[in-house]
């Protein structure tokens, strides 16, 4: 709105100033043409007055008496008498080049001028045109054929008068040098900013103007009727203002002043440039202060917008701060309260999720404990019936130690050393149940890994699968090997047997489709617990071939994603 207002004001100012300047320029141009024409008429009237003074002289009167009497005897006497009068005429009016009095008894002229004998006035165009204008005739510029030199002149032709009566066959020709008349027209012209055309009623130029690209003969429509006026006319590739006015001294002549529109309105262009500069200055000033004002008003809003974008990037610790209490600040404070509630809700969800996952881990662990307990108690019962009390005592002791290790003081993670002892006690019980069926071997590459915490009851189900499924068709010679080593910050545990083997692809497919046997159930349980503790950082791979045994590889990080009791499976930094 400010830009539109300033621009509209500038345009309005330019139009008002332009209209005023244009009117003043038109008035000045018309005034200049009027003054030039007044000067021209003044000089032309002087020429006419010089002719009148000539006709009032005594020498002229005597000459006219001889003409009326057709007396040629005194021709040279009259010619001599007229020399003083003719010299006075040219002296009083310097514009007059020469004067010729054409009479039936001979031509009278200043003897200082050389008269051409080949051209008679009565046989010239001047004579033909003067007969049509008894009151006097101004001829357009032409080459002087009456006197030697052939210079361009403008002629004034009038009939000779005697006793206030025009004499039909006597004519006075006054020649004015064309360049002198042109100089007269140029006296009011500064440089080349204005040019003049002096035209007759036929539209022909009275004087040679030297303009580039002459206007057409009828470029002054109606000038003969109105006598004066102005209009714009384009010729020579440029537009001109034309001011014209008819001469009172020479009614057949019209003076037209030509002024280039660009030069005429040159001052207007300066004003235009000034207005444009002022508009630009005001626009830049308005733009500068509007930006400052906008920044002051919208700065807090932009700040709040940036905070919201940071929230989109999970940066929930952002806070809006402002020392003001305006409307935007109130919105920012509401934003702070909203973020506090969101963080509280996230914390509640995190805690609930941690409890849920912790309960799920304990449930999965609990699912593994009753499974072998039933088999062990049945074996103990059988051996007690058979009165194998020593074996019963050892199995009960091993079972007690297993329960002690399995409980782990209520912990979900126990050292690898305790987990291996748990498996060792389990194998001791199973070896009592299946005497001579298998041997249990453990290979540890680095004893330091014995302190690494892992989920409890993780290896026992794998060893149980080896006994229950791998050695199902075997009575002796079974071997279970547990290999432990470090691989790139991961604990690699491999459990391998030499049993009947398994189809790993089929087992994996059954685990993925939730269609699995008791063996597959134990493996799904282990994989699920690893996922809850370690996320994608832990993995389990199955391999084996029929008749060549099976192998289970576990890769476990040296520590879970969170400490025991934390949000298992949730990466640090995303739970708060």
C-alpha positions in Angstrom: 0.0 0.0 0.0 2.9 2.4 0.8 4.5 1.6 -2.6 1.2 2.2 -4.4 0.5 5.4 -2.5 4.0 6.8 -3.2 3.9 5.8 -6.9 0.4 7.2 -7.4 1.4 10.5 -5.7 4.5 10.7 -7.9 2.6 10.0 -11.1 -0.1 12.5 -10.1 2.6 15.1 -9.3 4.3 14.4 -12.6 1.1 14.8 -14.6 0.2 18.1 -13.0 3.7 19.5 -13.4 3.9 18.1 -16.9 0.6 19.7 -17.9 1.7 23.0 -16.5 5.1 22.9 -18.0 3.7 21.8 -21.4 1.2 24.7 -21.4 3.9 27.1 -20.5 6.1 25.7 -23.2 3.3 26.0 -25.7 2.6 29.6 -24.6 6.3 30.5 -24.9 6.6 28.9 -28.3 3.5 30.8 -29.5 4.8 34.0 -28.0 8.2 33.6 -29.7 6.5 33.0 -33.1 4.3 36.1 -32.6 7.4 38.2 -31.8 9.2 36.9 -34.8 6.3 37.6 -37.1 5.9 41.1 -35.6 9.6 41.8 -36.4 9.1 40.4 -39.9 6.0 42.4 -40.5 7.7 45.5 -39.2 10.6 45.1 -41.6 8.2 44.3 -44.5 6.2 47.4 -43.7 9.4 49.4 -43.7 10.0 48.0 -47.2 6.5 49.1 -48.2 7.0 52.5 -46.7 10.3 52.9 -48.6 8.4 52.2 -51.8 5.8 54.8 -50.8 8.4 57.4 -50.1 9.9 56.6 -53.5 6.6 57.3 -55.2 6.2 60.6 -53.3 9.5 61.9 -54.5 9.7 64.7 -57.2 12.0 62.6 -59.4 9.4 59.8 -59.5 6.6 62.3 -60.3 8.6 63.7 -63.2 9.3 60.2 -64.4 5.6 59.3 -64.3 4.7 62.4 -66.4 7.1 61.2 -69.1 5.6 57.7 -68.9 2.1 59.1 -69.4 3.3 61.3 -72.3 5.4 58.3 -73.7 8.3 60.7 -73.8 11.6 58.9 -73.9 13.7 61.9 -74.6 14.4 62.6 -71.0 15.0 59.0 -70.0 18.6 59.5 -68.9 17.7 62.7 -67.1 15.0 61.0 -65.1 17.3 58.0 -64.5 19.9 60.4 -63.1 17.4 62.2 -60.9 16.2 58.9 -59.4 19.6 57.8 -58.3 19.5 59.8 -55.1 16.0 58.6 -54.3 17.0 55.0 -55.0 20.1 55.3 -52.9 18.1 56.7 -50.0 15.7 53.8 -50.2 18.5 51.2 -49.9 20.2 53.3 -47.2 17.1 53.6 -45.1 16.2 49.9 -45.4 19.4 47.8 -45.5 17.4 44.7 -46.3 16.7 46.0 -49.8 19.2 44.7 -52.3 18.0 46.6 -55.3 15.0 48.4 -56.8 13.7 48.2 -60.3 11.0 50.6 -61.8 9.7 48.9 -65.0 7.9 51.4 -67.4 7.0 51.4 -71.0 9.7 54.0 -71.7 12.5 52.0 -70.0 13.7 50.5 -66.7 14.9 52.8 -63.9 17.3 51.4 -61.3 20.4 52.3 -59.3 23.3 52.5 -61.7 25.4 50.9 -59.0 23.6 47.7 -59.9 24.3 45.9 -63.2 21.0 45.3 -65.0 20.8 42.2 -67.2 19.6 43.0 -70.6 18.5 39.5 -71.5 15.5 39.4 -69.0 12.7 41.8 -69.2 10.4 42.3 -66.3 7.3 42.1 -68.6 8.3 38.7 -69.7 9.0 37.3 -66.2 6.8 35.3 -63.8 6.9 38.3 -61.5 4.9 40.3 -64.0 2.3 37.5 -64.5 1.7 37.1 -60.8 1.6 40.9 -60.0 -1.2 41.4 -62.6 -3.3 39.0 -60.4 -2.6 41.1 -57.3 -3.1 44.8 -58.0 -2.6 45.9 -54.4 1.0 44.5 -54.3 2.5 41.1 -54.4 5.3 39.4 -52.4 7.0 36.7 -54.4 8.7 33.7 -52.9 12.4 33.3 -53.0 14.0 32.9 -56.4 17.1 33.6 -58.3 17.4 37.3 -59.4 17.2 37.4 -63.2 16.8 41.2 -63.4 20.3 42.0 -62.1 23.6 40.3 -62.5 24.8 37.9 -59.8 21.9 35.5 -59.9 21.6 35.6 -56.1 18.5 34.4 -54.3 16.1 37.2 -53.4 12.5 37.7 -52.2 10.7 40.3 -54.4 8.0 42.8 -53.5 6.1 43.9 -56.6 3.6 46.8 -56.6 2.0 48.9 -59.3 3.3 52.5 -59.7 0.9 55.2 -58.5 0.6 58.7 -59.8 -1.9 61.2 -58.3 -3.2 58.4 -56.1 -4.1 56.4 -59.2 -2.3 53.1 -60.1 -0.7 53.2 -63.5 -1.4 49.9 -65.3 1.9 49.5 -67.0 4.3 50.7 -64.3 5.7 48.3 -61.7 8.1 48.7 -58.9 10.2 45.6 -58.0 12.0 45.6 -54.7 14.4 42.7 -54.2 15.3 41.6 -50.7 18.2 39.2 -50.3 16.9 35.9 -49.1 19.7 35.3 -46.6 19.0 38.6 -44.9 15.4 37.8 -44.4 16.3 34.3 -43.1 18.7 36.0 -40.6 15.9 38.2 -39.5 13.8 35.1 -38.7 16.6 33.5 -36.8 17.2 36.5 -34.4 14.8 35.0 -31.8 16.1 31.5 -32.1 18.5 30.2 -29.5 20.8 27.7 -31.2 18.9 25.1 -33.2 16.0 24.6 -30.7 13.5 26.4 -33.0 13.2 26.7 -36.8 10.9 28.7 -39.0 9.1 28.1 -42.3 7.8 31.0 -44.3 5.0 29.7 -46.6 2.7 31.2 -49.2 -0.9 30.4 -49.8 0.0 27.5 -52.1 2.1 25.9 -49.4 5.4 26.6 -51.0 8.4 27.8 -49.0 9.1 31.5 -49.4 12.6 31.0 -48.1 14.8 28.0 -48.2 14.8 26.6 -44.7 17.4 23.8 -45.0 15.3 21.4 -42.8 16.1 17.7 -43.0 12.9 16.1 -44.3 10.6 18.8 -45.6 6.9 18.7 -44.5 4.3 18.2 -47.1 2.8 21.2 -48.9 -0.5 20.9 -47.1 0.9 20.3 -43.6 -0.9 23.5 -42.4 -4.5 22.5 -42.8 -6.9 25.3 -42.3 -4.2 27.9 -41.8 -5.6 30.1 -44.4 -8.9 30.2 -42.6 -8.0 30.6 -39.0 -4.8 32.6 -39.6 -3.0 31.1 -36.5 -2.9 28.0 -34.4 -0.7 25.1 -33.3 -0.5 21.3 -33.6 2.0 18.5 -33.5 3.4 17.2 -36.7 5.9 14.4 -37.4 8.4 14.4 -40.2 12.0 13.6 -40.6 11.7 10.9 -37.9 10.9 13.4 -35.2 7.8 15.1 -33.7 7.5 18.9 -33.8 5.3 21.4 -32.2 4.0 23.7 -35.0 2.9 27.3 -34.2 1.8 29.3 -37.2 0.4 32.8 -37.9 -0.4 34.7 -41.0 1.6 37.9 -41.8 -0.3 41.2 -41.8 2.3 42.9 -44.0 2.3 40.0 -46.5 -1.2 38.4 -46.3 -0.1 35.6 -48.7 2.6 34.6 -46.2 2.3 32.4 -43.1 5.1 32.0 -40.6 5.3 28.6 -39.0 7.6 28.0 -36.0 8.9 24.4 -35.6 10.2 23.2 -32.3 11.2 19.7 -31.4 8.9 18.2 -28.9 11.8 16.6 -27.0 13.6 19.9 -26.8 10.3 21.7 -25.9 9.6 19.3 -23.0 13.3 18.9 -22.0 12.5 20.6 -18.7 9.7 18.1 -18.2 12.2 15.2 -18.6 14.3 16.7 -15.9 11.3 16.9 -13.6 10.4 13.3 -14.6 13.9 12.1 -13.6 13.7 14.1 -10.3 10.3 12.6 -9.5 11.4 9.1 -10.3 14.5 9.6 -8.1 12.3 11.0 -5.2 9.9 8.0 -5.6 12.8 5.6 -5.5 14.3 7.3 -2.4 10.9 7.2 -0.6 10.3 3.6 -1.7 13.7 2.5 -0.4 13.2 4.4 2.8 9.7 2.9 3.2 11.1 -0.6 2.4 13.8 -0.2 5.0 11.6 0.9 7.8 8.9 -1.5 6.9 11.4 -4.4 7.1 12.6 -3.1 10.4 9.0 -2.8 11.7 8.1 -6.2 10.2 11.2 -7.8 11.9 10.2 -6.2 15.2 6.6 -7.4 14.9 7.2 -10.9 13.4 10.6 -11.7 15.0 9.0 -13.5 18.0 6.7 -15.4 15.5 9.7 -16.5 13.4 11.5 -17.6 16.6 8.4 -19.6 17.6 8.3 -21.1 14.1 12.0 -22.2 14.4 11.3 -23.8 17.7 8.5 -25.8 16.2 10.8 -27.0 13.4 13.3 -28.2 16.0 10.4 -30.1 17.7 9.8 -31.8 14.4 13.4 -32.9 14.5 12.7 -34.6 18.0 14.4 -31.8 19.9 11.9 -31.7 22.7 14.0 -29.6 25.1 13.3 -26.3 23.4 11.8 -23.4 25.3 10.3 -20.1 24.1 11.6 -17.1 25.9 10.4 -13.5 25.7 10.6 -10.4 27.9 7.3 -9.1 26.6 3.8 -10.0 27.4 2.2 -9.4 24.0 -0.1 -11.8 22.1 2.8 -13.7 20.4 4.6 -14.1 23.8 1.4 -15.6 25.2 1.3 -18.1 22.3 5.0 -18.9 23.1 4.2 -19.5 26.7 1.3 -21.8 25.8 3.8 -23.6 23.5 6.1 -24.1 26.5 3.2 -25.5 28.6 2.3 -27.8 25.7 5.9 -29.1 25.4 6.0 -29.7 29.1 2.9 -31.8 28.9 4.2 -33.7 25.9 7.4 -34.5 27.7 5.5 -35.7 30.7 3.3 -37.9 28.5 6.4 -39.3 26.7 8.0 -40.0 30.1 4.8 -41.9 31.2 4.8 -43.8 27.9 8.5 -44.6 28.3 8.0 -45.9 31.9 4.9 -47.9 30.8 6.8 -49.3 27.9 9.8 -50.2 30.1 7.5 -52.0 32.6 5.8 -53.8 29.7 9.0 -54.9 28.2 10.5 -55.9 31.6 7.4 -58.0 32.3 7.6 -59.6 28.8 11.2 -60.5 29.4 10.4 -62.1 32.8 7.5 -63.9 31.2 9.6 -65.3 28.4 12.3 -66.3 31.0 9.7 -68.0 33.2 8.4 -70.0 30.2 11.8 -71.7 29.9 12.1 -72.8 33.6 9.2 -75.4 34.0 10.1 -77.2 30.8 13.1 -79.1 32.0 11.9 -79.2 35.7 9.2 -81.7 34.8 11.6 -84.0 33.1 14.2 -83.8 36.0 11.6 -84.6 38.7 10.4 -87.6 36.7 14.0 -88.8 36.4 14.6 -88.3 40.1 11.4 -90.2 40.9 12.4 -93.1 38.7 15.9 -93.3 40.2 14.4 -93.2 43.7 12.1 -96.1 42.9 15.1 -98.0 41.5 16.9 -97.1 44.8 19.8 -95.3 43.0 20.1 -92.9 45.9 23.5 -91.6 45.0 22.3 -90.4 41.6 19.2 -89.0 43.2 21.3 -87.0 45.7 23.5 -85.6 42.9 20.5 -84.7 40.8 18.8 -82.9 43.6 22.0 -81.0 44.4 22.4 -80.0 40.8 18.8 -79.0 40.5 19.1 -76.9 43.6 22.2 -75.1 42.2 20.3 -74.6 38.9 17.5 -72.9 40.7 19.9 -70.7 42.6 21.7 -69.7 39.4 18.4 -69.3 37.5 16.9 -67.0 40.0 20.0 -64.8 39.8 19.0 -62.7 42.8 16.0 -61.3 40.8 18.2 -60.0 38.0 17.5 -60.5 34.3 21.2 -60.2 33.3 23.8 -62.5 34.9 27.5 -62.9 34.1 28.4 -65.4 31.4 30.2 -67.4 34.1 27.0 -68.0 36.0 25.1 -68.9 32.7 27.7 -71.5 31.9 27.5 -73.0 35.4 23.7 -73.1 34.9 24.2 -75.0 31.7 26.8 -77.3 33.4 24.3 -78.2 36.1 21.6 -78.8 33.6 24.0 -81.1 31.6 24.9 -83.0 34.8 21.2 -83.7 35.4 20.6 -84.8 31.8 23.7 -87.0 31.9 22.1 -88.8 34.9 18.9 -89.2 33.0 20.6 -90.3 29.8 23.7 -92.1 30.9 26.4 -92.4 28.3 24.4 -90.4 25.7 26.6 -87.3 25.3 29.6 -85.3 26.5 29.5 -81.6 27.2 32.5 -79.4 26.3 33.2 -75.7 26.7 36.0 -73.7 24.9 36.7 -70.1 25.9 39.1 -68.0 23.9 39.6 -65.2 26.6 38.7 -65.7 30.2 37.8 -62.0 30.5 34.5 -62.6 28.7 33.3 -64.6 31.8 32.3 -61.3 33.4 30.2 -60.1 30.4 26.4 -59.9 31.4 24.0 -61.8 29.3 20.3 -62.7 29.7 19.8 -65.6 32.0 18.6 -69.0 30.8 19.8 -68.2 27.3 22.1 -71.2 26.5 20.2 -73.9 28.4 17.3 -74.1 25.9 19.8 -74.4 23.0 21.6 -77.3 24.8 18.3 -78.8 25.6 17.4 -78.8 21.8 20.7 -80.6 21.1 19.8 -83.3 23.7 16.1 -83.7 23.0 16.2 -83.4 19.2 19.7 -83.8 18.0 20.3 -87.1 20.0 16.7 -88.4 19.8 17.9 -91.4 17.7 21.2 -91.9 19.4 22.1 -94.0 22.5 25.7 -92.8 22.9 28.5 -90.9 21.3 26.9 -87.5 21.4 29.0 -84.4 21.8 27.8 -80.8 22.7 30.4 -78.1 22.1 30.1 -74.5 23.4 32.7 -72.1 21.9 33.0 -68.5 23.2 35.1 -65.7 21.7 35.1 -61.9 21.0 34.4 -60.6 17.5 34.5 -56.8 17.0 33.0 -55.8 20.3 30.5 -58.7 20.1 30.4 -61.8 22.2 30.2 -64.8 19.8 28.7 -68.0 21.3 28.4 -71.1 19.2 26.5 -74.2 20.4 27.2 -77.2 18.1 26.2 -80.9 18.3 26.9 -84.0 16.2 23.3 -85.2 16.2 20.9 -85.9 13.4 21.0 -82.3 12.2 18.2 -80.0 11.1 16.8 -78.2 8.1 17.7 -74.6 9.1 15.7 -73.0 6.3 12.6 -74.9 7.3 13.0 -74.0 11.0 13.5 -70.3 10.1 10.4 -70.4 7.9 8.4 -72.0 10.7 9.7 -69.4 13.2 8.7 -66.5 10.8 5.2 -68.0 10.2 4.5 -68.7 13.9 4.2 -72.4 13.0 6.9 -74.1 15.0 7.5 -77.1 17.1 8.7 -77.2 20.7 12.3 -76.9 19.4 11.3 -73.8 17.3 9.4 -72.4 20.2 12.6 -72.3 22.3 14.5 -70.6 19.5 11.8 -68.0 19.0 11.9 -67.3 22.7 15.6 -66.7 22.6 15.5 -64.5 19.5 12.6 -62.4 21.0 14.5 -61.9 24.3 17.7 -60.8 22.4 15.6 -58.3 20.5 14.1 -56.9 23.6 17.5 -56.5 25.3 19.7 -55.4 22.4 17.5 -54.5 19.5 19.1 -55.1 16.1 22.6 -55.2 17.6 22.2 -58.9 18.5 21.4 -61.7 16.1 21.0 -65.5 16.0 21.8 -67.8 13.0 20.9 -71.5 12.6 22.8 -73.9 10.4 23.0 -77.7 10.0 22.7 -80.6 7.6 20.9 -83.9 7.9 23.1 -86.5 9.6 25.9 -84.0 10.3 24.6 -82.2 13.3 23.3 -78.6 13.9 24.8 -75.3 15.0 23.4 -72.2 16.7 25.4 -69.0 16.6 24.6 -66.1 18.9 26.2 -62.6 18.6 25.6 -60.5 21.7 26.8 -56.9 22.4 29.1 -56.7 25.5 26.3 -54.6 27.2 22.6 -54.1 26.6 21.2 -50.8 25.2 20.2 -49.8 28.8 21.2 -51.1 32.2 19.0 -53.7 33.8 15.7 -52.4 34.6 15.9 -49.7 31.8 14.0 -49.4 28.6 15.3 -52.5 26.8 15.3 -52.3 23.0 14.8 -48.5 23.0 18.0 -46.6 21.8 19.3 -44.0 24.2 18.2 -40.4 23.4 14.8 -41.5 22.0 13.1 -42.3 25.3 13.3 -38.8 26.7 
